[in-house]
Amino acid sequence: MSFELSTARFKLRDVVKEDLGDLIVAYNDAEVLKYLCYPSFPLRDEEVIEYITRWEKEQSADPRTDFNLGIELKGKVIGLVSLSAVDRTPGVATLSYSLGRPYWGSGIATEVARRVIDFGFSDLDLRRIDAETSPNNLRSQKVLEKLGFSQEGLRKKHRVMSTGEVHDLIIYGLLKQAKNVVS
């Protein structure tokens, strides 16, 4: 059974092997991969198939701990939004999102992340959602701050798989009771 959420403009759904072409188009861009933990640029089909295969296995876990969802627009996957490492005992999870470059700056990341946050707090009864971003990724910082996240710390010397570069990550957190998401 496939998992699905929706927003006013998008369907957020489990990624399947048929999404390979869309994912290659969206992510085979050095600027898109710059801050992500994906393999090196350029992407190879085999690498993306490995991710999809892993995500398909995660979809059948009970309880499910990873929701890696394709952001679908007009039948095409244009990016990903994830709620991962869901641990219901302490009530925590990690949020991430990414989009193909043609869709940057259009409010999509904020819209889909807001929906996934609502799902996490309402349906999964989480008490806290974390996120991380590079100090150089100002767009992602803006999205997280718009969603009500607060900077909590710095993770030193993280390696980005796509570039091999090492840089720090800003750690953000959002508490359920403090959730004051900006529209």
N, C-alpha and C positions, 0 to 999 in steps of 0.2 A: 504494500500500500504506500503510495507516494505522499510525501508531506508537502503542504502548500500553505503559504500565507499570501495576503494581497494588500496592496495600498491603492490609493486612488488611480495611480497610473501603471502599476507594475504587479506582475505575478512573481512571487518568490517561491521557488520550488526546488525539490531535490534535483541535483545534477545527474544526468544519465549519459551513456556513451554517445548517444546521438547529438550531444552538445559539443563534441570535439571540435568541429569546424568553427563554431561560434567562439569557443574559448581560444582557439589558435588566433583567430582574427583579433579578438579583444586584447590578448596578452602577449602577442608576438611583437612587442614594441618596447624598446629599451627604457623609455621614459615611464611606461606603465609598470615595468618590473623593478624599477630602480630601488624601491623600498620594500619589496615583497620577499617572502621566503620561498620563492619558486626557484627552479633550476636556472641555469645561466641562459642568457640571450644568445642566439635565437632559440626559442623553444622547439623541441622536436615532438612530433605526434606521440611517440612512445612515452615521453615524460608526462604529458598531459593525460594519456590513457592510464598511467600508473596512479595519478591523483584521483581520477574519476573512479577507478576500480576500488581504491581505498575508501572513497566517500560512499560508494554503493554498499560496501560492507558495513560501514558505520550506520547506514540508514536502517539496518535490521537489528541493531543492538537493542537490548532491552535490560535496563532502561537506556534510552538513547542519550549519548553524551556529546555528540557533535552534529550540528545542523549547518552543513555547507550548502548554501542555497544559490541557485542561479537567479540572477535578476533578469526576468524576461520582459522584453518590450516587443510587441507585435510579432510574437512567435520566435524571437531571436534572443539568445543570452548575451547581454552586453556587459556583464560583470558578475561579481560574487559578493554575498554578504554571509557572514558566519557567526554563529554563536557556538563556541567550542569549549572543550574541557569543562562541560557542565557537570558540576558536582552538587547534587541535591542535598547532601548532608549538611555542609556549611552554607549552601545556597549561593554558589558563586559560578561564574562563567566568564569567558573572554569574547569580546566583540571584535570583528574585523570586517573590512569592506574594501572593494577595489572595483574600478570601472575601466573600460576601454577609453582611450584618450578623447574620442569625439564627444563623450558624455560628461567630461569634467566641467565643473562650474555651473551645473544646471540644477542643483538641489537634489539630485538623485540619491547621493550617498546619505544625506541627512534624512530624506524620506524613508528609505528602506531600512536604515539603521534604527530609526525611531520605531518602526513596526516590529523589528526583531527585539528591541529593548522591551517594548510593551508585552510581547509574547513571553520573554524571559521572566519578567516580574509578575505578570498575571497568570500565565498558564503553567510555568515551571516553578513558580513561587520562589524565585531567586531573591536574595537580599542585596546582592552586589554584582555589578558587571565591570570588568576591567577592560582596558584597551591600551595598546602601545603604539607609538609612532616616532619616527625620526625627528630630531630637532630641526632638520632641514625640510621636513614635509609640512609646510605651513598650511596647505589645503586641508590635510587630515586633522591638524590641530584645530583649525577653525570649525570643522564639522563636529568634533568631539565637544568643544566648548559650547557650540550652539545647542547640542543635545543635553547640556547640563553636567558633563563630566568635569572633574577637577584634577589638576596636576597633583600627583602624590609623590613622585620621586623620579629617579633616573637609573636606568639599568645600563651599566658601563660595558663598553666594548662588545657589542652584539655584532655577529657576522651576518651580512646580508648574502644569501646564497646566490642570488641572481648576478651580483657584481663581485662578490668576494670581498667587498669593502667591510671595514670594521668601523662602527660608529655607535654612539650611545642611543638609547631609546628613552623617550619620556613615558612614564607610567601614569595612566589616567584611571580614575575610578568613579563610579556612579552608584550611590546607595539608593535602594528602593524608597526609603522614607524621605530622602533628600531630593528625589526626582522632581526637577522643575524644568522639564523640557520646553525649550523655546519653540514656538511655531515658526 
